[in-house]
Amino acid sequence: MKLVHVFFIGFSQGFFYTSDCHFNSDNLGEGLKAIGDIAGIIGGKVSDEKCSYSCPRGQKTVPRRGYTAHSNGCGAYGIQVEVFSPEISQCCDVHDICYGTCNKKRSKCDKDFKNCIEKACKRKSSKKRSDCLINSQLLYAGAMALGCQAYLHSQEKACSCIISDEL
């Protein structure tokens, strides 16, 4: 039985806290699901079908003139997540830019993010690869659970609504 060590940073009652968590490999999947469920409850998890940006009836979304998507690194809502590899950091940058590109689907951005972090981890040595994949799964779970509002906010900044006749 392999023991996996994960380090969490949380926020409770106005204070940041850290916690070392240990999962054995027999219950890791169950532990990750529980963390995802908790994050979903806290973050007001919204399914992808409900997480799409649109304009009022009779209007279409078009890219906002002069707007350039940018990245704030790994994290959201002013909380910066320190990542363990420059390759993973680049994946976060691409994910943020995808969210901030008008008319990009959240599901596509998230799928590409998952593929990017998995690919980055597979390039590591076997010892580091295992740790990287576990931490990346947590990073991805956070994006899935808390990403809807960040996606909608980014789309609102990136898109303009125009009357359909103006096209």
N, C-alpha and C positions, 0 to 999 in steps of 0.2 A: 504494500500500500504506500503510495507516494503522498507526502504532505505538501500542500501548496500554500505559500504565504502571500497574502495580499495586503497592501497598505491602503487604508481608506482615509479620506479627508471629508469631513462632513460639516454641517452647519445646524446648530440647534439652539433655540432660545437666544439668538443674537451672538452666540459664541462659536468660533471654529473649534473643531476637535479632530483628533486623529485617532485611528484605531488600527491595530494589527489584527488581521483576521486569518485564521487558518482553516482550510478545507482539506479533507482528505480526498483523494481522487474518486472515491466511491460516491461522494455526495456533492462534488463540485458543480455539476449541472443543476442540481436541485438548489444549491446555494445561489448560483447566478440567476436562476429564474426568480427566486425570492427577492433578490436585490432589484431585479428589473421590475417586479410587481410593486415593490415599495416605491421605487423611483417613479413609476407610472402614476401611482396614487398621489405622491407629492407634486409631481409636475403636471397633473391634469392630463394624463396620456390621452392622445387623440389618435384614432386610427388614420392611416394614410388617406382613406377615402374622404375623411373630414378635414384633412390638412391640405387644402389646395387654395390657392389665391385666385380670386376672381373679382371682376368689376361688376357694378350694378347692371341689371338687365338693360340690354340695348347698347352696352359699351363693351369694348375689347381692351385687353391688356397689350400694351406695347412697351418696348424698352424706354425708360426715361432718358431724355436727351441729356448728355453731359455726365451721366452717372457711370461710375466705374466701381465694380464690385471689389471688395477688399476682405482681408482676413484679419481676425483678431487672435489667431493662434488656436490652440486647443482649449475649448471652454466656451461658456456662454454666460450671459447675464452678469458680466463684470467679474466672473470667477474664472481665473486662469488655471488651467490644469497643466502642471509641469509634466511633459512627456519624457520618455526614456530613450528616444532616438530621433535624430534629425529626419530620418525617412518618415516616421510617424507624424512628425510636425508638418512635413510637406503635405501629407495626406489631409491633415486638418485644414491647411491653407486651401487646398483644392476644394475640399468640402464646403468651406465658408464661401468661396467664390462661386461655387455651383448654386448654393442657396441664394446668393445675391445676384444671380443672372436671371433676368426676367423670363418667365414662362418655362423655366426648368422645373421638372417634376421632382418633388421631394424624394419619392421612392427611388428615382434614378440616382440622385445625389447620394443617398444613403447606401445604395447598392455599390456604387463606385467607391465610396469611402471604405466600406467593408472589404472590398477586393483589394484596395490599395494597402490597407494596414496588414491584411493577411499576406500579401506579396512581400511587403517590407519585412515581416517577421520570418518568412521562409528563407530569406537571404542570410539569416543569422546562424551561428553555430548551434548544434542541437541543444546544448544547455540553455543558451540565451533564447533560443527559438521558443521553447516551452513557456518561459516566463513572459516573453514578448506576446505570445498568442493569448495568454490568460489576461494580461493587462489590456491588450487590444480589444478583447471581448468585452471587458468592462467599459472601456472607452466607447465602443460601438453601442453597448446597451444604454449608456447615458445619452448618446445622440438620439437613439430611437425613442427613449422615454421622455426626454426633455426638448427634443428638437423642433416640435411643431411650431411653438411660438417664435422661436428664433427664425425658422423658415418663413413664416408669415410676415414677420417684421422685415426681414431682408427683401422679400418680394415686394412689399409695400414701398420700400425705398427704391427698388430697382425698376419698378413698373409705373406707367401712367395709364389712366383709363381715358379712352377717347370714344366718342360716339361712333358707332359702327359705320355710318355714312362717310365719315372722314377718311376712311381707309381707301 
